[in-house]
Amino acid sequence: MALKATNPTSTNSWKKLQSHFDHIKSKHLKDLFKSDAQRAKDLTIKWEDFYVDFSKNRITKETLDLLLDLANEVQLKDAISKYFEGDIINATESRAVLHTALRAPKNAKVLVDGVNVIPEVHEVKKKIEDFTNSVVNGNHKGFTGKVITDVVNIGIGGSDLGPAMVVDSLQYYKNHLTTHFVSNVDGDHYQEVIKNLNPETTLFVIVSKTFTTQETLSNANSIRAWFLESQPKEAVSKHFVAVSTNINSVKAFGIEETNIFPMKDWVGGRFSLWSAVGLTISLALGYKNYESLLEGAHKMDEHFRSSDFENNIPVISALLTIWYNNFFEAESEAIIPYTQYLNQFATYLQQGIMESNGKSVDRDGNKVNYQTGTLIWGEPGTNSQHAFFQLIHQGTKLIPADFIGFVESLYGNKDHHDKLMSNYFAQTEALMNGKTEAEVRSEFNENSLSQEEINTLTPFKIFEGNKPTTSLLIQKLTPESLGKLIAMYEHKIFVQGIVWNIYSYDQFGVELGKQLAKSILKELKEDNSSSKHDASTQGLVTFYKENC
Ligand code: F6P
């Protein structure tokens, strides 16, 4: 069954939100706290090892009620059922969207075209487990009998960002294998990766859902050519495996069927780390940790699927984005993890969120008359405090931010962790409270400045505050808690797409780039190509050809 298509701006709740917004937009968070002693408690959701405090957002109980009404008016509940039950909710590509089935237990039942897909999901998982174990324990040897020491993931987009982010985030849990990622078609990227590798002890994992992606195939071909400079053809089967839906093209590339880890077309690239695309994760962390990651995601699936909307972390989080994006006209959101481990998290979410919800045509094919996908950016704290926090505190733009922190550090240096977390807490407090003129002046009075100097400097030292943040506090960074966190954002993306009445699971904008580059590449390689470009592009192409 297709998703319902409702223009959100035509709902009663949207209209009510608009007039409610006029009433609330200039209210200060400080005052909202003063007038409601229960606010922090009422606007915090505690679930498993997650403590999620939404109270530093510019909302009241009434805002939340209206946003929840909006979710009901666009029939979110019905959409969630369709999402989990394998309906064709990616209608523009005629596909189900079932990354949730990849982390479902063996006894689950999810039908696609009348067939339960869960047994096949678990068959592939078993293949991942067996292969991981044989590589990690040294039973799988390279062609010359040496054990594997390095794994190179060759893929781009969802076939790179998810595995790379997870392996980096969970490096504390890594085994002895050294992992590398080659994604960019920039030839210098793969050259830098292979320059110190020994082909006899390296395993290459080619990851491409379609097995047609220019970057991945170019890198795979160049790396195989480099491999064959020193190794015989028969060695390929011990050193190259592939993950794809396109089994025939993988075989044509020269990879044996036993070395292919299949995936299904109902797994979107940016949601694919739970499929065989996660093979490099399993190799790097060991199968048990990979399984825990999936279990964490499954727990979040259950929370999302079964909790009331008012206690539902992804639902509330998504509705808040809509509140800021469509009423406050905030254009971006920052993701600030207070752990260096989540260094790649915002980059990973950029694909998930912006490729999914960067759409301007609604589910009826009409141009939308409201804003959709937000810009996503961020870096870990405290580094980001010394980089871009100035603009969040005192710039002209409203930037809602998610602060993500952990109660425990992994190596247990309490002194450092207290310092790290005191920054997290202090920043969210300062962003909310700001600093008034009276506070600035009273600070000056403690110094020996003249009244004139105080008057001159005061305006620059005032912080308006009222900058919204959501605080996520998680017990500890583990494979399971990371699985929950990633799944939380996946479901947030889904909810936003439903409310905005767009299709979140295609990416025609990216595919346009693939076609354009192909035709220009032909011109770059031909001496006498007839050009059909604008003067600017032609000038660039000509300059490049004349000088390279
Ligand atoms: O970037 C566009 C995209 O289609 C992504 O959705 C996908 O993750 C990526 O390309 C890679 O595609 P493939 O896995 O088919 O090589």
Residues whose N, C-alpha, C, O or C-beta is under 5 A from the ligand:
A	BS01	F6P	I156 G157 G158 S159 V207 S208 K209 T210 F211 T213 T216 G269 R270 V510
